[in-house]
């Protein structure tokens, strides 16, 4: 009876926390995302961005001499000052002669800042003689005039018709604010918000290295023929997904119809696995409002970025309180040779991997239609069979940046495959749960054996007291003891909910 009671108690003690953790995981995924958004809020404004947890803080320099080095595969956090000369920063890269380098900078105005149409960010990659290695990437806040994370990128490529930046050596990432220095943006005054030109923006920097090919492809031009027709819109009951608040927290989506909530001034991040040879389509629907009046020329903006955070395309939609829909133009299938195109719409589709959908709702929506949140529906389609990728001569850094994540599928529609609110995949979540369950199983077995051992010692002591003291010359080590209860049969993993193999 003692053994049975102890075993039952041990089992309850072990399984109860595990059961609660397993049950709470799906329920708290969206709550975690919302909490992260709230933790970065100021004055009631939704948090603008969730920086990567492993980001290294660095300081950009006003000249190249003392610039800090950025390593490939790492994420960095920095800040940039006002527009003009003071808003130009330098960072250093050490590149070889064969790898392609991609750098991206995400600028995040701090809560309370205002922005104008022309405010933006410019990113360049330059050699030791100040020559640009590629076209400078420039991005503006545009017609929304709503402060939100914006991302620009630049590259150094060693293939194609490039004439500069082909040798190994030291290169420089140049990040600068654009806009009229010293001018105001939006309402100012003694009680008004500070103009954007006078406040620093936070930065998240990424550096990705792509290896060269084992054998040159021979092509230096992008494919000219591909299916540019828009497919039929996906229909069906949407499944809920809470988007993340940053690139590192982007929530995986598979093919299907997904719904979320978005508040004025908020930006949501999602990621979709797209393999070589596949085409990506996306539509964003903003739900109708229950009140308010008026019209905003650009209220909702949906942007697409490739696996190195390079801009691909965007689309905007106005809003008058009625439902509105915005769809990205048809994009070419993912192909290595797309990089030779002159426009981002095609050249950005050069890698397999996770493509980022970033949706922003203008802060001004609150002035006319209330604080929300408003319903957001995303229709995601990935067409075509996956094809073999290029034969790289080495590995990318970070290693998995151009790979479709294991466990994700472009055609996944179930809740597990699509992931959760903290940006992890569903498989990862299930794996974590299984580890907890397995640990619980091991803990239960250990506790049972310990209980049996204690019972045996107690029984021995009772036997000694009953029989009286042993003779002085007795071999107490070989004294007769009650037979121990048989050890329980090994507990199979699936008895505690683990996956059967």
C-alpha positions as CSV (number, residue, x, y, z in Angstrom):
1,X,0.0,0.0,0.0
2,X,2.9,2.3,0.9
3,X,4.5,1.7,-2.5
4,X,1.3,2.2,-4.4
5,X,0.6,5.5,-2.6
6,X,4.1,6.8,-3.1
7,X,4.1,5.8,-6.8
8,X,0.7,7.5,-7.3
9,X,1.9,10.7,-5.5
10,X,5.1,10.7,-7.5
11,X,3.2,10.3,-10.8
12,X,0.8,13.1,-9.9
13,X,3.7,15.4,-8.8
14,X,5.5,14.8,-12.1
15,X,2.6,14.9,-14.5
16,X,0.7,17.8,-13.1
17,X,3.3,20.5,-14.1
18,X,3.9,18.8,-17.4
19,X,0.2,18.7,-18.2
20,X,-0.2,22.4,-17.3
21,X,2.8,23.4,-19.5
22,X,1.5,21.4,-22.4
23,X,-1.9,22.8,-22.1
24,X,-0.8,26.4,-21.6
25,X,1.7,26.5,-24.6
26,X,-0.9,27.1,-27.3
27,X,-2.9,29.5,-25.2
28,X,0.1,31.7,-24.2
29,X,1.8,31.9,-27.6
30,X,-0.4,34.8,-28.8
31,X,-0.3,36.3,-25.3
32,X,3.5,36.4,-25.4
33,X,3.5,38.3,-28.7
34,X,1.0,40.8,-27.3
35,X,3.0,41.2,-24.1
36,X,6.2,41.9,-26.1
37,X,4.3,44.5,-28.1
38,X,3.0,46.1,-24.9
39,X,6.4,46.0,-23.2
40,X,7.8,48.4,-25.8
41,X,4.9,50.7,-25.8
42,X,5.1,54.3,-24.6
43,X,2.2,56.6,-23.9
44,X,-0.3,54.0,-25.1
45,X,1.4,53.6,-28.5
46,X,1.8,49.9,-29.6
47,X,5.4,48.7,-29.4
48,X,7.1,49.5,-32.7
49,X,9.6,46.6,-32.9
50,X,11.0,43.6,-31.0
51,X,14.7,43.4,-31.5
52,X,16.5,40.1,-31.7
53,X,17.2,38.7,-28.3
54,X,20.8,37.8,-29.2
55,X,21.5,41.2,-30.9
56,X,24.9,42.7,-30.1
57,X,24.9,46.4,-29.3
58,X,27.4,48.4,-31.4
59,X,28.0,52.1,-32.0
60,X,28.3,53.5,-35.5
61,X,31.1,56.0,-36.1
62,X,31.2,59.3,-37.9
63,X,34.2,58.1,-40.0
64,X,35.7,54.9,-41.3
65,X,38.9,54.9,-39.2
66,X,37.4,53.6,-35.9
67,X,34.4,51.8,-37.3
68,X,33.4,48.5,-35.6
69,X,33.4,45.3,-37.5
70,X,30.2,43.4,-38.3
71,X,30.5,39.6,-38.6
72,X,28.4,37.6,-41.0
73,X,25.5,35.7,-39.5
74,X,25.2,38.1,-36.5
75,X,22.5,40.6,-35.6
76,X,23.4,44.0,-34.2
77,X,21.5,46.8,-32.5
78,X,22.6,50.4,-32.9
79,X,21.0,53.9,-33.4
80,X,21.3,56.7,-35.9
81,X,20.9,60.4,-35.2
82,X,19.2,63.3,-37.1
83,X,19.2,63.6,-40.8
84,X,22.1,65.3,-42.5
85,X,25.8,64.7,-41.8
86,X,25.2,63.8,-38.2
87,X,22.9,61.0,-39.4
88,X,25.6,59.1,-41.4
89,X,27.3,56.2,-39.7
90,X,30.0,53.7,-40.7
91,X,30.5,50.1,-39.9
92,X,33.3,47.8,-41.2
93,X,33.1,44.5,-43.0
94,X,36.0,42.1,-43.9
95,X,35.1,40.3,-47.2
96,X,36.7,37.6,-49.2
97,X,37.0,37.6,-53.0
98,X,34.3,35.0,-53.8
99,X,31.3,35.4,-51.4
100,X,28.4,37.7,-51.9
101,X,27.6,39.9,-48.9
102,X,24.2,41.3,-48.0
103,X,23.6,43.9,-45.3
104,X,20.2,45.2,-44.2
105,X,19.3,47.9,-41.7
106,X,15.9,48.3,-40.0
107,X,15.2,51.8,-38.6
108,X,12.7,52.1,-35.8
109,X,11.6,55.6,-34.8
110,X,11.1,55.8,-31.1
111,X,7.6,56.2,-29.6
112,X,6.4,59.7,-29.8
113,X,8.4,60.7,-33.0
114,X,6.7,61.9,-36.1
115,X,7.7,61.4,-39.7
116,X,7.1,63.0,-43.0
117,X,6.7,61.5,-46.5
118,X,10.4,62.1,-47.3
119,X,11.9,60.8,-44.1
120,X,13.8,57.6,-44.7
121,X,16.9,55.5,-44.6
122,X,19.7,54.9,-47.0
123,X,22.1,52.0,-46.9
124,X,25.3,51.6,-49.0
125,X,28.2,49.2,-49.2
126,X,31.4,50.8,-50.2
127,X,35.0,49.8,-50.9
128,X,38.1,51.5,-49.6
129,X,37.9,54.2,-52.3
130,X,34.4,55.2,-51.5
131,X,32.8,53.5,-54.5
132,X,29.4,51.9,-54.0
133,X,29.4,48.1,-54.6
134,X,25.8,48.2,-55.7
135,X,22.8,50.5,-56.0
136,X,22.2,52.1,-52.6
137,X,19.0,50.9,-51.0
138,X,16.8,53.8,-49.9
139,X,13.4,53.5,-48.2
140,X,10.9,56.2,-47.1
141,X,7.9,56.2,-44.9
142,X,5.9,57.4,-47.9
143,X,2.2,58.4,-48.0
144,X,1.2,56.9,-44.6
145,X,3.5,59.4,-42.8
146,X,3.2,56.9,-39.9
147,X,6.3,56.0,-37.9
148,X,7.0,52.3,-38.2
149,X,10.0,50.0,-38.8
150,X,11.5,50.5,-42.3
151,X,14.2,48.3,-43.9
152,X,16.8,49.1,-46.6
153,X,19.6,46.8,-47.9
154,X,22.8,46.8,-50.0
155,X,25.1,44.1,-51.4
156,X,28.5,43.3,-52.7
157,X,28.3,40.6,-55.4
158,X,31.1,38.8,-57.1
159,X,29.2,37.5,-60.1
160,X,27.6,39.1,-63.1
161,X,28.6,42.5,-64.6
162,X,30.1,44.1,-61.6
163,X,33.4,46.0,-61.9
164,X,33.9,47.3,-58.4
165,X,34.3,45.6,-55.0
166,X,35.6,42.3,-56.5
167,X,38.7,41.8,-54.3
168,X,39.1,40.6,-50.8
169,X,39.6,43.4,-48.2
170,X,37.9,45.9,-46.0
171,X,34.5,47.4,-46.9
172,X,32.2,49.8,-45.2
173,X,28.5,49.7,-44.5
174,X,27.2,53.3,-44.6
175,X,23.8,54.0,-42.9
176,X,22.3,57.4,-43.1
177,X,19.0,59.2,-42.5
178,X,17.3,61.0,-45.4
179,X,15.1,64.0,-45.1
180,X,15.6,67.7,-44.6
181,X,17.9,68.2,-41.6
182,X,16.5,70.6,-39.0
183,X,13.0,70.6,-40.4
184,X,9.9,69.5,-38.6
185,X,7.6,66.6,-39.4
186,X,4.0,66.7,-38.3
187,X,2.7,68.8,-35.4
188,X,5.2,70.6,-33.3
189,X,5.1,73.1,-30.5
190,X,5.7,73.4,-26.8
191,X,3.3,70.5,-26.1
192,X,3.6,68.7,-29.4
193,X,5.8,65.7,-30.3
194,X,9.4,66.2,-31.2
195,X,10.1,66.3,-35.0
196,X,11.6,63.2,-36.4
197,X,14.7,65.1,-37.6
198,X,15.7,65.8,-34.0
199,X,15.3,62.4,-32.5
200,X,17.5,59.3,-32.9
201,X,16.1,56.1,-34.5
202,X,17.0,52.7,-33.3
203,X,18.6,50.3,-35.8
204,X,18.8,46.5,-36.2
205,X,21.6,45.5,-38.6
206,X,22.1,42.1,-40.3
207,X,25.0,40.7,-42.3
208,X,24.5,37.6,-44.5
209,X,27.2,35.9,-46.6
210,X,26.3,33.8,-49.6
211,X,29.0,31.5,-51.0
212,X,30.0,31.4,-54.7
213,X,29.0,28.6,-57.0
214,X,31.1,25.6,-57.6
215,X,30.8,26.3,-61.3
216,X,29.8,29.6,-62.9
217,X,26.2,29.4,-64.2
218,X,27.2,31.2,-67.4
219,X,24.1,33.3,-67.3
220,X,24.2,37.1,-66.5
221,X,20.6,37.9,-67.2
222,X,17.3,37.2,-65.4
223,X,14.7,34.8,-66.9
224,X,12.4,36.8,-69.3
225,X,9.4,34.4,-69.4
226,X,7.4,33.3,-66.4
227,X,3.8,33.0,-65.4
228,X,2.7,36.5,-64.4
229,X,-1.1,35.8,-64.2
230,X,-2.8,36.2,-60.8
231,X,-4.2,32.9,-59.4
232,X,-7.7,32.5,-58.0
233,X,-8.0,33.9,-54.5
234,X,-7.9,31.4,-51.7
235,X,-11.1,31.0,-49.8
236,X,-12.1,29.2,-46.6
237,X,-12.4,29.8,-42.9
238,X,-9.3,31.7,-41.7
239,X,-7.1,30.4,-38.9
240,X,-5.8,32.8,-36.3
241,X,-2.2,33.7,-36.1
242,X,-0.7,36.6,-34.1
243,X,2.1,38.2,-36.1
244,X,5.4,39.0,-34.4
245,X,6.8,42.4,-33.7
246,X,10.1,42.0,-35.6
247,X,12.0,40.0,-38.1
248,X,13.4,37.7,-35.4
249,X,9.8,37.1,-34.1
250,X,8.1,36.7,-37.5
251,X,5.5,34.0,-37.2
252,X,5.5,31.1,-39.8
253,X,2.6,30.9,-42.2
254,X,1.9,28.1,-44.6
255,X,-0.4,28.3,-47.6
256,X,-3.9,29.2,-46.5
257,X,-6.1,31.9,-45.1
258,X,-5.0,33.5,-41.9
259,X,-6.5,36.1,-39.6
260,X,-5.0,38.5,-37.1
261,X,-5.8,41.7,-35.3
262,X,-3.9,44.9,-35.9
263,X,-4.1,48.3,-34.2
264,X,-3.3,51.7,-35.7
265,X,0.5,52.3,-35.6
266,X,1.2,48.6,-35.3
267,X,3.4,46.5,-37.6
268,X,3.1,42.7,-37.8
269,X,5.8,40.3,-39.1
270,X,5.1,36.9,-40.7
271,X,7.4,34.5,-42.6
272,X,6.5,32.1,-45.4
273,X,8.9,29.3,-46.6
274,X,9.4,29.5,-50.4
275,X,11.7,27.0,-52.2
276,X,13.6,27.1,-55.4
277,X,11.2,27.2,-58.4
278,X,8.2,28.2,-56.4
279,X,6.0,31.4,-56.8
280,X,4.7,33.4,-53.9
281,X,1.4,35.3,-53.7
282,X,-0.1,37.3,-50.9
283,X,-3.2,39.4,-50.3
284,X,-4.1,41.5,-47.2
285,X,-7.7,42.3,-46.3
286,X,-8.4,45.0,-43.8
287,X,-11.8,44.5,-42.1
288,X,-14.6,47.1,-41.9
289,X,-14.9,49.5,-39.0
290,X,-17.8,49.7,-36.6
291,X,-17.7,53.4,-36.5
292,X,-16.0,56.6,-37.7
293,X,-16.0,58.5,-40.9
294,X,-13.6,60.1,-43.5
295,X,-11.0,58.6,-45.8
296,X,-7.2,58.0,-45.6
297,X,-5.3,57.7,-48.9
298,X,-2.9,55.1,-47.6
299,X,-3.8,53.3,-44.4
300,X,-2.5,49.7,-44.8
301,X,0.9,48.8,-46.3
302,X,2.0,45.2,-46.9
303,X,5.7,44.7,-47.8
304,X,7.7,41.6,-48.8
305,X,11.3,41.0,-47.9
306,X,13.5,38.1,-49.0
307,X,15.6,35.9,-46.6
308,X,18.3,38.5,-46.2
309,X,15.7,41.2,-45.4
310,X,16.1,42.6,-48.9
311,X,13.1,44.6,-50.2
312,X,11.1,42.8,-52.9
313,X,7.8,44.6,-53.3
314,X,5.0,46.4,-51.4
315,X,1.4,47.4,-51.9
316,X,-0.8,49.9,-50.1
317,X,-4.5,50.5,-49.6
318,X,-6.7,53.4,-48.6
319,X,-9.4,53.2,-45.9
320,X,-12.8,54.8,-45.4
321,X,-14.2,52.4,-42.8
322,X,-15.3,49.8,-45.4
323,X,-13.3,46.6,-45.9
324,X,-10.3,46.9,-48.3
325,X,-8.0,44.5,-50.0
326,X,-4.5,44.8,-51.3
327,X,-2.5,42.2,-53.3
328,X,1.1,42.0,-54.2
329,X,1.8,41.9,-58.0
330,X,2.6,38.4,-59.3
331,X,6.3,37.6,-58.6
332,X,8.6,35.3,-60.6
333,X,9.5,31.8,-59.3
334,X,12.5,31.8,-57.0
335,X,15.7,31.5,-59.1
336,X,19.4,32.2,-58.7
337,X,19.5,34.2,-62.0
338,X,16.7,36.6,-60.9
339,X,19.5,38.6,-59.3
340,X,20.5,40.0,-62.7
341,X,17.2,41.9,-63.1
342,X,17.3,45.7,-62.6
343,X,14.2,45.9,-60.4
344,X,13.6,44.6,-56.9
345,X,10.4,43.0,-57.9
346,X,12.4,40.3,-59.8
347,X,15.9,40.5,-58.4
348,X,14.7,40.1,-54.8
349,X,13.4,36.6,-55.6
350,X,16.9,35.2,-55.8
351,X,17.0,32.9,-52.8
352,X,15.0,30.0,-51.3
353,X,14.2,30.4,-47.6
354,X,11.8,32.3,-45.4
355,X,10.2,35.4,-47.1
356,X,8.9,38.0,-44.7
357,X,5.5,39.6,-45.0
358,X,5.4,42.9,-43.0
359,X,2.0,44.6,-42.5
360,X,1.6,48.1,-41.1
361,X,-1.6,50.0,-40.2
362,X,-1.1,53.8,-40.2
363,X,-1.4,55.5,-36.8
364,X,-3.8,58.1,-38.3
365,X,-6.5,55.4,-38.6
366,X,-7.1,55.9,-34.9
367,X,-8.0,59.6,-35.4
368,X,-10.9,58.7,-37.8
369,X,-12.0,55.2,-36.9
370,X,-10.9,54.6,-33.3
371,X,-8.1,52.6,-31.6
372,X,-9.2,49.3,-32.9
373,X,-8.0,46.6,-33.1
374,X,-9.1,46.0,-36.7
375,X,-9.5,42.6,-38.4
376,X,-6.7,41.6,-40.8
377,X,-6.9,38.6,-43.1
378,X,-3.9,37.3,-45.1
379,X,-4.3,34.9,-48.1
380,X,-1.0,33.2,-48.8
381,X,-0.3,31.0,-51.7
382,X,2.9,29.2,-52.8
383,X,2.6,27.5,-56.2
384,X,4.9,25.1,-58.0
385,X,7.0,22.1,-57.1
386,X,10.3,22.7,-55.3
387,X,13.3,22.3,-57.5
388,X,17.0,21.7,-56.9
389,X,18.9,24.8,-55.9
390,X,22.3,26.0,-57.2
391,X,25.5,24.1,-56.4
392,X,27.2,26.4,-53.9
393,X,30.9,26.0,-53.2
394,X,30.4,26.4,-49.5
395,X,27.9,27.2,-46.8
396,X,26.0,30.4,-46.2
397,X,26.3,32.4,-43.0
398,X,24.1,32.0,-41.1
399,X,24.0,28.4,-42.2
400,X,20.3,27.9,-42.8
401,X,19.3,31.3,-44.2
402,X,18.7,29.9,-47.8
403,X,17.0,26.7,-46.7
404,X,13.3,26.0,-46.3
405,X,13.0,25.4,-42.5
406,X,12.8,21.8,-41.5
407,X,9.2,21.0,-40.4
408,X,7.7,23.9,-42.3
409,X,5.9,23.5,-45.6
410,X,4.8,25.9,-48.2
411,X,1.5,24.1,-48.3
412,X,1.0,23.5,-44.6
413,X,-2.4,24.6,-43.2
414,X,-2.6,22.9,-39.8
415,X,-2.0,24.9,-36.6
416,X,1.1,23.0,-35.7
417,X,3.0,23.6,-39.0
418,X,2.1,27.3,-39.0
419,X,3.8,28.0,-35.7
420,X,2.9,30.2,-32.8
421,X,3.0,33.7,-31.6
422,X,6.6,33.7,-30.4
423,X,8.0,33.1,-33.8
424,X,8.9,29.4,-33.4
425,X,7.7,26.6,-35.6
426,X,5.0,24.2,-34.5
427,X,7.4,21.3,-34.7
428,X,9.8,23.1,-32.4
429,X,6.9,23.7,-30.0
430,X,6.0,20.0,-30.1
431,X,9.6,19.0,-29.7
432,X,9.9,21.2,-26.6
433,X,6.8,19.7,-25.1
434,X,8.1,16.2,-25.8
435,X,11.3,17.0,-24.0
436,X,9.3,18.1,-21.0
437,X,7.3,14.9,-21.1
438,X,10.3,12.8,-21.5
439,X,12.0,14.5,-18.6
440,X,8.8,14.0,-16.6
441,X,8.9,10.3,-17.4
442,X,12.6,10.0,-16.3
443,X,11.8,12.0,-13.1
444,X,8.9,9.7,-12.3
445,X,11.0,6.6,-12.6
446,X,13.8,8.0,-10.5
447,X,11.4,9.1,-7.8
448,X,9.7,5.7,-7.7
449,X,13.1,4.0,-7.3
450,X,14.0,6.4,-4.5
451,X,10.7,5.7,-2.7
452,X,11.3,1.9,-3.0
453,X,14.7,2.3,-1.5
454,X,13.4,4.3,1.4
455,X,10.7,1.7,2.0
456,X,13.4,-1.1,2.0
457,X,15.5,0.8,4.6
458,X,12.4,1.3,6.8
459,X,11.5,-2.4,6.5
460,X,15.1,-3.4,7.5
461,X,14.9,-1.2,10.6
462,X,11.6,-2.7,11.6
463,X,13.0,-6.2,11.2
464,X,16.0,-5.5,13.4
465,X,13.8,-4.0,16.1
466,X,11.6,-7.1,16.0
467,X,14.3,-9.7,16.1
468,X,16.3,-7.9,18.8
469,X,20.0,-7.0,18.7
470,X,22.3,-9.2,16.7
471,X,25.0,-11.2,18.4
472,X,28.3,-9.4,18.5
473,X,29.9,-12.0,16.2
474,X,27.0,-12.0,13.8
475,X,27.6,-11.1,10.1
476,X,25.1,-8.2,10.0
477,X,25.9,-7.6,6.3
478,X,24.3,-10.9,5.4
479,X,21.3,-10.6,7.7
480,X,18.0,-11.8,6.3
481,X,15.9,-8.9,5.0
482,X,12.3,-8.6,3.6
483,X,12.2,-9.2,-0.1
484,X,12.1,-5.8,-2.0
485,X,9.1,-5.2,-4.1
486,X,9.7,-5.9,-7.8
487,X,10.8,-2.9,-9.8
488,X,8.1,-1.3,-12.0
489,X,8.3,-2.1,-15.7
490,X,10.0,0.5,-17.8
491,X,7.7,3.4,-18.7
492,X,7.4,3.7,-22.5
493,X,7.5,7.3,-23.7
494,X,4.1,7.4,-25.3
495,X,2.5,6.5,-21.9
496,X,3.0,10.2,-21.0
497,X,2.0,11.6,-24.4
498,X,5.3,11.4,-26.2
499,X,5.4,10.8,-29.9
500,X,5.5,7.1,-30.9
501,X,8.5,6.1,-33.1
